[in-house]
Amino acid sequence: MPSEIEGSIAWNERGAAQFRKRVSGAELPSFLRSIQLQGLGTNDLLFLCIGTDRSTGDALGPMVGTMLQEAGHTDVIGTLEYPLDAGNFTERITQIPPGKKVIAIDACLGQPASLMCYQVSNQPLEPGKSMNRQLPTVGDYSIAAIVNVDSGNKYSILQSTSLYRVISMAKEIVTAVQAVFPCQQNNIIDTLTQYPTGDEL
């Protein structure tokens, strides 16, 4: 799980802008379209969905992975059935096929004003950073969903994070992906309605 950081823009040695910024759910499609404008389509991408099914807050990544697979995306690592977590992370990222551009997706703790926002970037994600874990950075692009406020014991905060919030944010990410990078098996509506909302939880 990465930590929220202040928005920033820098330039690499080739003069290309590198950015990290906070966006709302409604702005996620714009971020994904910026990836599409690099000449990338659905078949060029792999979604690396980081987290575990054993912690409510940290389940966002594998929940997104599961929803993407159910919507027909095949290039996904990290689902509720086979989570991509700290225990298998280093081994499983070796399964990323050569030539694929990776969008890394993870949950994140942040400031109160950032709750239910997303930190997006055209730079790699640093999984486990907020937990002081040494894991490889991953991704050509990244989405960190701010699922709760960073205060006190991080493990307890993640365990007590609202399941409704996590499901809602996972749906927002998947809906944005499908809007910009649709797959041939476009059954997104059936996929999302399988997951409970408000009154059902």
N, C-alpha and C positions, 0 to 999 in steps of 0.2 A: 504494500500500500504506500503510495507516494504521499508527500506532504503538500498542502497548498502553498504556492509561492506567489509573490506579487507578479502581476502581468509585466512582461518585458519584451523588447524587440532588440535583436542584435543582428550583425551581418557576419557571414562566414568569409573565408578567404576568397571565394568567388563572387562576393558581393550580393549573395542571396540572403533575403531576410529570414531570420530564425525568430520565432515568436512563441510566447506562452501567454494566454489570455483567458479570462473568465467569461463564459457565455451562458445564456439561458437555454432551456430546452428548445425554445422556438428558434434559436440561432444555430443549433447544431447542423441543420441542413446546409447553411452557408459555409460552415467550416468544411463539411464533407465535399461541397462543390469546389472549394479551393483545391482539394486533393484531385478531384475529377479534372480540373483545368490543367493539371500537370500531365494530362494525356492518359490517365489511368481509368480503367473500367473495372467492373465486378471481378472479372477473371484474373486481374492483375494483383488482387488484394488477398491477404490473409488476416483474419481477425484473431488476435491473441488476447483471450479473455481471462484475466488473472483473478484469483481468489479461491475461497473455499466454501463448501456447502455447510460447514460446521459453525459458522458465525453469520448472524443475520446481515450485519453491515457489509461484511466482506464477501457475501454471496452475490453481489451485483455482477461481477465479471462472469462467473459461470452461468448465472441466470441469462445474461445477454447472449452468451455462447449457445446455450440451449435454444433460446428463442430464434436465433439466427439459423441454427441447423434445422429447426422445425419449419422455418420459412423457406428452406431450400438451399441455403448457403452451405457449401461443402468444405471450404477452406477456413476452418475454425479449429482452434486449439483452446480447450478450457470450457467444460460444460458442467452441469450439475452432476452428471453421471461420472465424468472423468475430469475433476477439477485440476486446474493448473495452479499449484500452490507452492509454498516454500520448499516442501519436501521433494518435489519432483521437477521443480522449475528448470534447473540447470540442464538436466537430462532432456526434458521435453522440448526446449527451444532448439535443440539440434535437429528436430523433425521439421523445422521450417524449410519448405522447398526453396532451392536457389531461384533467384529472380523475382520472388514475390515481394511486394511492398507490404509492410506490416503496420496495421493499426492496432496499437496496444490499448486495452480497456481495463480499468481497475477502479475500485472504490477509493475514496479519499476523505480525510477529515479536514475541516477548514474553519474559517471565521463564521460567526453567526450570520453576517450579511451575505455569505456565500452559500448558505444551505440550499440544497436542491439546484445548485448551478453546476457547471462543468468547467474544468480547466483543460483547455485544448491546446495542442502544440504541434508544430512540424518538427519536433525533436523527440528523442527517445524518452520513455518512461523510466522512472527509478523505483521499481517495486520493492517494498519492504523498508524503504528509507525511514518512514515515520516510526517503524518498529525496531530501528537500529539493526536491520538485517543486511548482510552484504550479498546482494543478488546482482546479476548482470543487468545493465540497462538494456532495454529492448524497444523496438518499434521505430519505424520511419516517421510515424505520426502517433499521437496519443490523445486519449480521452480519459480524464480522471473525474469521476462523479463524486461530488461532495455530499456524502450521505448523512453526515452528522457533524457536530461542532467539536473541535479539537480542544478538549479540556479534561484534566484528570487522567485516570487510567484508560489508556487507549483500548486495551482489550475489553474492558467492561463497557466502554462506550459502543464498541462495535457489536458486542453481544446484545445490547439493549436498544440497538437502532430499530426504528420502525420498519417492519416487513412491508407494510403498505407503501412506504416511501421508496424502499429499494425496488419493489416491483414496478412502481410508477416510473421511476427513473430508468430502469432497464427497458421498459416499453418505449420511453421517449427516445432512447438511443437506437433501438431496433427500428422504430418507425422512421427515424431520420436516415438510417442506413438504407432502408428499403426505398425511400423516396429518391435517393441519389444513386444508389448502386443496387437496383432491383435484380433479383435472380430470376431464372426462367420459371421456377416453381413458385409463383407469387401467391402464396397462401397466407400472407401476413395477418389478415383479419382473423382467420381461424386460429392461428397460432396465439395471438394476443388475447383472444377471448377465453382461452383455456385457463388463464391465470386470474385469480380472484382480485376483486377490487373492493374498496371501501366497505360496503355493507356485508360482504362475504367473509371478511377476515375477523 
